[in-house]
């Protein structure tokens, strides 16, 4: 992968993952729903998994430099 697109993609994935993880942790600590109309446990689990995968994908992009 070229370094320019790898840096851009890595930053996008890492920022999205970090933002989603911060949002999920904040909502769970406040005992508020992460998504409306869905089970609180299921929505927090799915959001946490997606955030972790996004952070991992961003880290993988940075290793391709």
C-alpha positions in Angstrom: 0.0 0.0 0.0 1.3 3.5 -0.7 2.1 5.5 2.4 -0.4 8.4 1.7 -3.5 6.3 1.4 -2.4 4.0 4.3 -2.0 6.9 6.6 -5.3 8.4 5.7 -7.2 5.0 6.0 -5.4 4.2 9.3 -6.3 7.6 10.7 -10.0 7.3 9.6 -10.4 3.8 11.1 -8.6 4.8 14.4 -10.6 8.0 14.8 -13.9 6.2 14.2 -13.0 3.3 16.5 -11.8 5.6 19.3 -14.9 7.8 19.0 -17.3 4.9 18.9 -15.5 3.3 21.9 -15.7 6.5 23.9 -19.4 7.0 23.0 -20.2 3.4 24.1 -18.3 3.6 27.3 -19.8 6.9 28.2 -23.4 5.7 27.5 -22.9 2.4 29.4 -21.4 4.2 32.5 -24.4 6.6 32.5 -26.8 3.6 32.3 -28.3 5.1 29.1 -29.0 3.1 25.9 -26.4 2.9 23.2 -29.1 2.4 20.5 -32.8 3.0 20.9 -35.1 0.1 20.4 -32.5 -2.6 20.9 -31.4 -4.6 24.0 -28.9 -2.5 26.0 -26.5 -5.5 26.3 -26.7 -6.4 22.6 -26.2 -2.8 21.5 -23.2 -2.2 23.8 -21.6 -5.5 22.7 -22.0 -4.9 19.0 -20.8 -1.3 19.3 -17.8 -2.4 21.4 -16.9 -5.2 18.9 -17.2 -2.8 15.9 -15.0 -0.2 17.7 -12.4 -2.8 18.5 -12.3 -4.1 15.0 -12.0 -0.6 13.6 -9.1 0.2 15.9 -7.4 -3.1 14.9 -8.0 -2.3 11.2 -6.5 1.1 11.7 -3.4 -0.4 13.4 -3.1 -2.9 10.5 -3.1 0.0 8.0 -0.3 1.7 9.9 1.8 -1.5 9.8 1.6 -1.4 6.0 3.7 1.8 5.7 
